[in-house]
Amino acid sequence: LNEIEGEQITGYKDKDRILDAMAEKFPDACFVLTLGSDGAIYYDGKEKVFQDIFKVKAVDTTAAGDTFTGYFLAGLIRGMEIPDILRMSAKASSIAVTRNGAVQSIPKREEVEAALSAD
């Protein structure tokens, strides 16, 4: 969820309070809180894993959250480790925001993997 949704659900604006409240409401769940230009945090109720953004010149942020979420879920399905999933998701989002539009801005996996290898 994003920070606005987190505030709507919990009543808190602070990222840590949002995550703690979500973990209390849903103790068997794991969460990813996206923070826009401040990155993202994964929380499983015990451990928090932070991922910073990849700084780019954004032209359109329309699909940033959806791209991040899609890549995050794909990483889970592939059995990747959480830090690697977060990094891949952040890289995919950083590519998407450099392009106009929604669906057409989402990069293919090969492009994201190549960009990660270049870093």
Backbone as a ProteinNet text record, in pm:
[ID]
protein_1_A
[PRIMARY]
LNEIEGEQITGYKDKDRILDAMAEKFPDACFVLTLGSDGAIYYDGKEKVFQDIFKVKAVDTTAAGDTFTGYFLAGLIRGMEIPDILRMSAKASSIAVTRNGAVQSIPKREEVEAALSAD
[TERTIARY]
83	0	87.5	30.2	108.7	79.8	156.1	144	7.5	-57.3	-190.9	-291.4	-283.9	-371.8	-344.5	-216.3	-179.6	-241.2	-239	-300.4	-451.7	-512.7	-657.8	-699.3	-620.5	-653.1	-624.5	-512.9	-468.3	-493.7	-506.5	-520.2	-386.9	-275.4	-142	-74.5	9.9	88.9	231.7	282.8	419.5	431.4	533	548.5	561.6	636.6	654.6	524.8	450.9	322.6	222.1	225.8	138.2	170.3	296.9	337.2	304.3	329.4	298.5	148.4	68.3	-77.3	-128.8	-71.4	-112.9	-78.5	39.1	80.9	-7.7	-53.4	-143	-280	-330	-461.6	-458.4	-346.1	-332.9	-204.5	-202.7	-78.1	-14	-88.3	-31.5	11.2	3.2	33.7	171.8	222.9	344.6	303.9	376.4	337.1	452.9	418.6	512	443.3	508.9	458.3	545.1	483.6	558.1	547.6	659	670.3	706.8	673.4	706.9	856.6	898.6	1040.6	1123.2	1056.9	1128.3	1151.3	1118.8	1148.4	1032	1064	963	1016.9	923.3	960.6	876.5	944.6	878.7	876.3	765.9	755.2	675.8	735.4	668.1	621.6	619.5	581.1	699.8	816.2	938.7	1051.1	1070.6	1182.8	1133.1	1197.4	1169.7	1288.4	1258.2	1362	1331.8	1425.3	1407.4	1472.7	1407.7	1466.1	1454.6	1566.8	1568	1527.1	1500.5	1468.4	1596.6	1582.8	1689.7	1657.2	1745.5	1716.8	1723.1	1613.4	1601.2	1524.5	1521.7	1439.6	1301.4	1205.2	1070.2	994.6	924.8	838.8	691.3	661.3	521.3	520.4	460.8	459.5	333.3	255.1	126.2	134.3	227.5	231.4	336.1	393.3	502.8	460.7	351.7	306.6	264.5	192.8	150.3	270	368.3	489.9	562.2	578.3	645	572.3	441.1	361.9	369.5	359.6	367.1	500.7	608	740.8	761.6	704.7	717.3	648.5	527.3	455.5	526.5	578.8	653.1	775.6	842.9	958.9	921.4	808.5	760.9	732.1	664.7	630.5	757	859.6	986.7	1070.8	1027.3	1099.3	1223.7	1227.7	1343.4	1343	1457.9	1471.1	1414.1	1357.6	1291.3	1382	1505.4	1587.4	1605.4	1619.7	1634.8	1505.2	1393.2	1263.1	1243.2	1273.8	1256.8	1345.3	1467.6	1561	1509.7	1464.5	1410.6	1286.5	1199.1	1075.8	1105	1200.1	1238.5	1301.6	1383.5	1446.2	1340.4	1246.3	1138.8	1058.5	1026.5	951.7	1032.2	1163.7	1247.2	1251.9	1243.1	1238.8	1102.3	996.7	860.6	836.8	887.9	860.1	937	1030.1	1102	1027.8	911.1	832.4	691.6	631.4	492.6	395.8	282.6	175.6	178	86.1	72.2	129.2	48	90	217.9	225.3	342.4	470.3	459.1	579.6	641.6	568.2	617.5	724.3	843.8	952.9	938.7	992.8	997.5	1105.9	1091.3	1183.5	1329	1352.5	1488.1	1552.2	1472.6	1524.3	1562.1	1477.8	1504.6	1629	1640.9	1757.2	1885.9	1878.2	1995.6	2034.4	1935.4	1962.2	2021.4	1974.7	2029.9	2174.4	2202.5	2339.1	2435.2	2383	2466.9	2500.1	2421.7	2445.9	2563.7
-116.4	0	122.8	235.1	357.7	433	538.2	609	674.4	716.5	775.4	668	552.7	441.4	397.4	394.3	357.9	451.9	581.2	678.5	660.4	634.1	613.8	492.2	387.9	265	278.3	342.9	344.2	474.7	583.8	714.3	779.7	715.3	768.9	817	920	969.6	915.8	889	840.6	698.3	673.5	542.5	427.9	448.6	341.6	312.6	416.5	396.9	327.3	362	293.8	144.5	110.6	-30.3	-104.9	-43.2	-108.4	-130.9	-31.6	-45	-152.3	-158.9	-262	-400.6	-414.6	-543.8	-584	-486	-516.4	-560	-492.1	-527.1	-660.3	-686.5	-805.6	-879.2	-948.9	-1005.8	-1114.3	-1176.1	-1281.8	-1233.2	-1101.3	-1045.8	-982	-965.7	-889.8	-769.2	-660.4	-536.2	-472.8	-401.5	-311.2	-176.4	-78.5	58.2	139.1	187.1	270.4	415.8	486.3	622.9	723.7	693.8	785.6	806	931.6	962.6	928	881.3	839.9	689.7	617.1	475.1	386.5	271.2	173	91.7	39.6	-42.9	-170.2	-282.2	-411.8	-439.2	-492.9	-524.1	-652	-747	-875	-890	-779.2	-781.4	-791.7	-828.4	-840.4	-757.3	-773.2	-709.1	-608.9	-491.3	-390.2	-385.9	-385.9	-377.9	-255.5	-160	-35.8	-44.2	16.1	29.3	174.7	235.3	371.8	370.5	488.5	499.2	502	478.5	503.6	640.6	735.9	873.8	886.6	938.3	962.6	1093	1140.4	1256.9	1204	1218.8	1167.7	1260.6	1199.6	1276.3	1245.3	1126.8	1087.8	974.5	999.8	899.4	813.2	821.9	752.5	604.9	531.6	386.1	342.2	435.5	400.2	297	320.1	227.9	93.2	94.5	-31.8	-112	-43.2	-111.5	-174	-96.9	-148.4	-272.2	-263	-373.5	-497	-477.4	-590.1	-661.5	-584.2	-644.2	-708.5	-648.9	-709	-846.5	-853.3	-981.1	-1084.1	-1038.4	-1130.2	-1185.8	-1101.5	-1147.8	-1250.9	-1229	-1328.6	-1461.2	-1455.8	-1577.5	-1651.1	-1576.2	-1636.2	-1685.3	-1658.4	-1706.5	-1625.6	-1502.4	-1416.3	-1371.7	-1327.8	-1272.1	-1130.4	-1090.8	-960.9	-844	-833.5	-719.6	-714	-829.9	-835	-795.6	-838	-801	-649.9	-593.4	-448.9	-372.5	-416.2	-349.7	-356.7	-475.2	-493.1	-405.9	-402.6	-324.6	-175.7	-129.4	11.9	48.2	-41.4	-15.3	-9.2	-103.1	-103.4	26.4	70.4	195.9	314.4	311.9	423.5	432.9	320.9	321.1	371.9	323.9	361.5	511.7	576.3	719.7	807.7	750.4	828.3	830.3	765.5	753.6	807.3	854.1	900.3	783.7	800.5	702.7	600.3	505.9	404.1	271.2	191.7	57.1	59.4	150.2	153.8	196.2	251.2	292.8	179.5	71.4	-38.2	-117.2	-126.1	-195.6	-347.4	-412.3	-559	-606.1	-728.5	-783.4	-779.6	-812.7	-813.2	-675.3	-572.4	-435	-400.3	-441	-413.8	-489.3	-615.7	-695.6	-636.7	-589.4	-527.9	-399.1	-321.2	-196.8	-223.5	-328.8	-365.2	-412.8	-486.2	-534.3	-420.9	-314.4	-199.3	-113.6	-124.9	-44.3	-94.7
0	0	0	-42.1	-39.3	89.7	114.5	241.7	261	154	165.4	206.8	142.7	180.9	324	361.1	497.5	599.3	570.5	661	666.6	552.3	549.6	632.3	628.9	701.2	850.4	885	1025	1099.2	1025.6	1089.2	1121.3	1086.1	1114	986.8	1001.1	888.6	891.1	1009.4	1025	972.3	890	825.4	924.6	1031.9	1129.7	1205.2	1236.3	1304.5	1212.8	1084.1	987.4	986.7	973.2	965.7	1094.4	1208.4	1335.9	1351.3	1312.6	1322.2	1226.2	1106.4	1011	1063.6	1123.2	1178.2	1295.4	1371.8	1483.3	1432.6	1328.6	1271.3	1196.9	1130.6	1045.9	1083.4	1196.8	1249.6	1163.6	1074.8	991.8	853.7	831.2	699.6	696.8	577	551.2	467.2	480.7	414.8	341.2	235.7	170.8	167.8	226.7	227.4	132.2	23	-70.5	-26.5	-39.2	13.2	-94.8	-219.1	-327.5	-336.9	-337.2	-352.5	-228.8	-121.9	-0.7	5.4	-102.3	-107.4	-68.6	-10	30.1	147.3	225.9	341.2	340.1	353.9	373.2	522.7	572.8	715.6	732.4	803.4	827.1	972	1045.7	1186.1	1279.6	1224.5	1303.6	1244	1115.5	1048.2	943.9	942.5	841.3	746.1	617	514.9	429.5	427.2	353	216.2	117.7	-16	-58.7	-89	-139.7	-287.1	-339.7	-481.5	-563.3	-692.1	-787.8	-845.6	-825.7	-867.3	-1018.6	-1072.5	-1216.2	-1236.1	-1358	-1391.2	-1430.4	-1339.6	-1363.7	-1458.2	-1553.5	-1644.3	-1623	-1568.8	-1545.6	-1442.6	-1327.5	-1220.6	-1220.5	-1326	-1331.6	-1292.9	-1345.4	-1323.4	-1221.8	-1148	-1056.6	-952.9	-884.1	-780.1	-834.8	-945.3	-1006.2	-1056.4	-1111.7	-1157.1	-1038.8	-932.4	-812.6	-761.6	-747	-693	-782	-912.1	-1004.5	-997.3	-994.2	-983.2	-846.5	-743	-610.6	-608.3	-658.1	-660.8	-748.9	-861.7	-949.4	-877	-800.7	-724.2	-619.6	-552.9	-455.9	-523.9	-637.4	-711.9	-754.7	-790.6	-833.9	-717	-593.7	-476.3	-441.3	-486.1	-458	-312.3	-264.8	-130.4	-128.4	-14.8	-2.9	-43.3	3.6	-40.2	-192.6	-255.4	-400.9	-470.7	-415.1	-472.2	-463.5	-349.2	-331.8	-429.5	-445	-536.7	-680.4	-722.4	-857.3	-877.3	-779.1	-788.5	-797.9	-718.2	-721.9	-856.5	-909.5	-1039.8	-1149.1	-1146.9	-1247.2	-1240.4	-1120.3	-1104.2	-1153.4	-1126.9	-1170.7	-1323.3	-1389.5	-1536.1	-1582.7	-1520.4	-1561.4	-1553.6	-1449.6	-1433.2	-1531.2	-1606.2	-1707.1	-1839.8	-1842.8	-1966.1	-1943.4	-2049.4	-2040.9	-2048.5	-1982	-1991.4	-1880.5	-1892.9	-1789.1	-1837.9	-1902.3	-1941.6	-2025.8	-2119.7	-2208.5	-2137.3	-2016.9	-1944.2	-1862.7	-1843.1	-1759.4	-1834.8	-1777.3	-1847.3	-1841.3	-1940.3	-1942.3	-1844.8	-1796.8	-1697.9	-1745.6	-1872.1	-1926.3	-1916.4	-1940.4	-1930.6	-1786.5	-1693	-1551.9	-1507.9	-1545.6	-1507.4	-1566.1	-1690.8	-1752.9	-1680.7	-1642.2	-1569	-1432	-1366	-1235.3	-1249.8	-1353.8	-1378	-1406.9	-1465.9	-1501.2	-1380.3	-1272.9	-1151.4	-1072
[MASK]
+++++++++++++++++++++++++++++++++++++++++++++++++++++++++++++++++++++++++++++++++++++++++++++++++++++++++++++++++++++++

